[in-house]
Structure formats: C-alpha cells, structure tokens
Amino acid sequence: MASVQSVLDQLSYGLYIVSSCSDGRCNGQISNAVMQVTAFPPRIAVSINKTELTHEFIEKSGLLSVSILAQTAPMSLIGLFGYQSGRNINKFADTSHIVSPRGCPIAIEHCVGLIEGRVTGKMDAQTHTVFLADVVDAKAIGGVPMTYAYYYKELKGKAHKNAPTYSGATSAPAAAAAPSAPATPPTKVTTPPSSSPSASYVCDVCRYIYDPAKGDPENGVPAGTPFSSLPDDWVCPICGVGKDQFSAMK
Ligand SMILES: Cc1cc2nc3c(=O)[nH]c(=O)nc-3n(C[C@H](O)[C@H](O)[C@H](O)COP(=O)(O)O)c2cc1C
C-alpha cells in the first residue's frame, strides 16, 4: 500500500518567487505552492511558512507578487531566494526587479509572467498561512515555465523543509537542513587551499558548509573526509548541486 505522502508527491507544481514589502523594504522567497483559485474574480492562493520574512511582510502590507519562473532560471537564483533569508541579506540588491505603484517588488529575471495581488483572505494552516489574493495586475513575458518536476529531475534540486510539500522522507536531517545563511556570511577564497585537507567548503547555492571533521555520515561520508576526497557524484545534502558549486573557506 502506497504511503499518503507518496501519493501526494504525484501532485504537480510550478516554481515561483513570491515577494512582498514592508516599510519600504523588499523581500521575496521561492514557493512551489501557488495556484489560481477563481477566475471571477481572478484570485490566487499561496502557502507561506510562518517563520519566513516574506510571511511577515505579506501580513503587514497585504500585498504580494508572484514571479513565474522560467525553465532558464539557474540554481543560483533559486538558491538566493529559496535557501537564504531576507533577515540576513537583501535578495533584491543584485536581482532585476520592478516595484509596483503600490510598492510591491516583483522579480523579473528568468520569469515568464508576473502577477501582483492584494490579500483578501487567509487561512491558518498551522505551520503555514494560506493567503488568498485578488489579482490587481498581471504581465506576460513569455518562455517556458519551470515545473517542480523539472527542478527535481533536470536541476537536481531538493525539497525545502519550509515548503508545504516537504515530508522529510527524502531530505537531509533537520539539523543539517537549516536553510538560512549565517548572520555573517562565510568568507570565500578563490583558490582552494589544496594543501589543507581540513578546509571547509561552502555551497554557493544554499550556503551549506561541508566540514571535513564532521563529514556527511547521512550520505555515507565518514567524519575526517577532506572535501577533495569526496566521491565525484557526492551532492550538497541540502540543495543537491554538485561539488563544482562549492568554494573553499578561509
Ligand atoms: C524548491 C523550493 C520550494 C519552496 N516552496 C516553498 C513554499 O511553497 N512555501 C514556503 O513557505 N516556503 C517555500 N520554500 C522555502 C523558502 O523559499 C525559504 O525558506 C526562504 O529562504 C524564505 O526566505 P525569507 O525568510 O526571506 O522569506 C521553498 C524553497 C525551495 C528551495
């Protein structure tokens, strides 16, 4: 008999940047849980984890935008908006975006369409809030939309513990899965110190730190394994990118 989660995993999703604003500050996050709920009026729903800064901003402003990601969206963009928190960095500092007349930021890089909504209702779903928003503006850009399946199969992305679809079954343990960047980002060096087997490496996408002293026992890498000795097919236990997307730390 299939588990409940394995059946729910057959549901289809896209990938989006959901953004909002508060007191002149802009922030956004990756979400897969976005859907249209009615056509008359045009209305969407998004499910946002209560711990996220974007949740706080949507609550405060009653505004949100949805940028529909294209298949061309790189892991670096998904990592920035999906594995780092606006509490530590300004995600829009180097991301092309517009700000609507109502003050809501809307990411435009690698997007096929843009939607802005005004919150008209919400439902408490324990870990998440489901926000209902009436569409106040929408713009088509064009291209092929990113699906969640494409993110998994082609980009080798992983489920995020704050996504409403995350069950924990196939993902890294909670301790390793802390998605937020440290308050002070780790310092990277451009040339890996090959002479230092004890050097830690940071994932450029999600900021996971590989510490040789700890290894990655969950994935068969014993403590004491230098980064250079990791198998070629080892991937970041948090976001799934390969070793080539790691940088040595001082
Ligand atoms: C592929 C993917 C899908 C995600 N889907 C959701 C989602 O639907 N809802 C949600 O609340 N968080 C989701 N997240 C997690 C947030 O994007 C993540 O926690 C983000 O860092 C929150 O940023 P913030 O604190 O700046 O708002 C997802 C992350 C990824 C990588």
The ligand as an ORCA input file, in Angstrom:
! r2SCAN-3c Opt
* xyz 0 1
  C      12.116     24.488     -4.287
  C      11.641     25.268     -3.089
  C      10.282     25.390     -2.853
  C       9.823     26.112     -1.748
  N       8.481     26.247     -1.560
  C       8.027     26.965     -0.502
  C       6.635     27.189     -0.337
  O       5.795     26.807     -1.160
  N       6.226     27.880      0.776
  C       7.117     28.346      1.701
  O       6.692     28.966      2.678
  N       8.462     28.186      1.544
  C       8.934     27.506      0.464
  N      10.278     27.355      0.278
  C      11.225     27.865      1.311
  C      11.541     29.364      1.219
  O      11.796     29.780     -0.098
  C      12.779     29.645      2.104
  O      12.530     29.257      3.429
  C      13.257     31.078      2.041
  O      14.608     31.110      2.453
  C      12.462     32.040      2.914
  O      13.018     33.333      2.765
  P      12.593     34.593      3.633
  O      12.839     34.277      5.086
  O      13.494     35.682      3.119
  O      11.157     34.872      3.376
  C      10.750     26.694     -0.848
  C      12.134     26.590     -1.116
  C      12.578     25.892     -2.226
  C      14.052     25.811     -2.497
*
